[in-house]
Amino acid sequence: MGGWLVHVITDNSQEKTMKVLSGFIIFAVATTSVFAQPREGKNKELSISGSYQNYSSGGGSGSSGAFLISPRFGFFVVEGLELEPEALFMVGSGSDPVYMLNGNISYNFIHSGTTVPFLLAGYGIANTIPFFNVPLSRMDFTVGVLNLGAGTKIFFSENVAIRVEYRYQNLKGENTRNYGGLFTYTEKLDMRIHTIQFGFSVLL
């Protein structure tokens, strides 16, 4: 499901983020009955991509990379405009569940040709910091996830296309702890993930 980046948010930001995500969900539900059709009778899209991800942190301590496979399912709501939600859950034995939820919107520049460029933007929340799409540990504060991307779909048949995409994600924020009124400690998180995806899209 694309690359991930973690953004930590404070309590006030968390409430605002939840309102935004709630509004997005309401919008998605309200529009699912009026899908646009990029091809006659087709209003959904299944994408499967192989991705190269590069991780770095704000501390400048270097970066690392990995290759992974990720699926995605999209819904066209008006001509060219597509909802692409992403979800990641993991429950370990004896530990609390971790999650990452992204609400993305992409716009496809549909025309009569076989090449369809698109732009993507979205935001999400998480309670974990995933490395190479695997959630390693649970955070005790909510993390916010900014998603930006661009790419192209090249159709080599009526409903099947090669999909190439660049994704940028930023996970950033802070959490302040108070230790008995004696002192406070602020934990900051600032990570960036750059992802190149190559794969296929199938209109359903």
N, C-alpha and C positions, 0 to 999 in steps of 0.2 A: 504494500500500500504506500509506496512512495517513501521518501526519506523523512526523517524526523529531526526536530530541534526543540530544545526545552527552554521555556521562559518561565521564571518564577514570578508570581504576583502576590501582592500584599492582600490583606483581608478586604479592603475597600475595592481594590481592583478585581478581586475574585467575584464580588457581588455584581459589579458592572459587567464582567465577562459572562456570568451566568445569564444575565438579562439579555445580552446580545445573542448568546447561543439559543436561548429560549425563543427569541424572536425568529431566529433562523429556522428552527425546527417547525414553528407554526407556519412560516412561509412555505417550507417544503411540503408539509401536509396539505396545505390549502391548494397547492399547485399540482400535486401529483395526478389529479384527474384531468388535467388539460395539457398533457405532454405535447410538445411540438414534435415534428417528425422530420429529421434530417434526411431520411430516405422514406419512401412511401411505406407506411405500416411499421416503421422502426422508430421506437422512442426510448430505447435503453442502450447502454453501451457497456460491454465487458472488456477490460483491458488487462493484459498480463505483460509485465515488463521485467527485464533484468536491469539492475541499477548498480552504478558505482557511486559510493558515498565517501565523502571526505569530511572528517570531524576536526574542529579546532575549538579552542577556548579563548576567552578574553585575556587570560593571563599570558598568552604568547608562549606556551610551553611546547609548541609543536602541534602536529596533526597526524592523523592516521586514516586509512581507507579500507574499504571492504566491498565485496560484490554480493548482491542478494536478489532474490526473485520476489515480486510483489504483485498481487491482484488488486483490481479496483472496479467498482460498479457505479455507473453514472445514469442519471435520469434527465432527459431533455424537458425543460419546462416552457420555453418559448423557442422560436427558431434560432438555433445557435447557442442559446444559454442553457448550461448544463449544471446540475447539482452533482457533486462528487464527494459524498461523505466517506470518511475513513475512520476505522475503529481498530484498536489494538487492546486486547485484554489478556492478562495472565494471572493464574491463581496457583501459588505454590503450596506445598504441604507445610502446614503450621505457620503460614504467613498470610498477611492481609492481601487482598487482590490489588493489582495495579492496572491502570488503564491509560489510554490516550485516545481522545476523541477530536477529530478535525471536521469542520464544516467548510468545504471548499466550493467555490463557484468558478466555472470556466466559461469563456465565451469562444465559440468556434466561428471563424470567418468562413461560413458556408457559401460556395458559389458553384458554378457549373463544372469547374475543373476537378481534377483528382487530388489536388493538394489542399489541405484544410489547416491553416495556422490557427493556434489558439493561445489564449492568455488565461492564467489561473491565479486566484487569490483566495485566501481563507484564514481562519483563526480557529484555535482549538484549546483544550485544556488537558492536563495530565497530572498524575500524582507520582510520576516516575521519570527517570532520565534514561531513555533507551539508547544503547550503543549498538549500532549496526542492526537496528530494528528489533532488538531484544531488550525488554525492560529488565534491568539488573537489580534495582532496589527501589523501595517505596519511600517517597518523600513525605514529610509530615506537614507540607504546605502545598498549595495548588500551583501548578506550573502552567504558563500560557505558551501557546505555540503559534507563531506567525508563519504562514505559508505563501510564497510567491513563486510563480513559474511561467514558463512559456515553452511552446513546442510546435510540432506539426504532425499531422496525420496524412499519410500518402496512401490513397486507396488503390490497390492493385486488383480488386474485384468490387462488385457492387456494395458489399457490406463488410469487407475485411480491409484493414489498413495497417501499414507499418506506423508505429507511434514512436516519436523521438521527443524527449522532454528534458528541460533543465528545471530543477526545483531548488529554491533557496528557503531554508527554514531558520528562524531565530528563536531561541529559548533564552529568556532573560528576565531577571527579577531579583527580589530580595525578601528576606524574612528576618524580623527582629525578635530576639528572645530576651526576656527579663529574668534575671537570676536573683530572686528574693529582694528586689529593690536595691541590691548592692551594685550591680553593673548590668549593662545590656550588651548583647552581641548580635551583630547583623551578618547574616549569611547571604552572600550574593552569588547569583548564577548567571552566566553569560556564555552561551554556546551557539555555534553556527554550524549548519550542515549544508553542504553543496552536493546535489545529487544529479547525475546524468542517467536517464532511463532510456532503454531501447526495448521495444516490444511490439505487440500487436493489439489492435482494437477490433472488436466485432460488434456490429450493430444488431440488436435483437428485437 
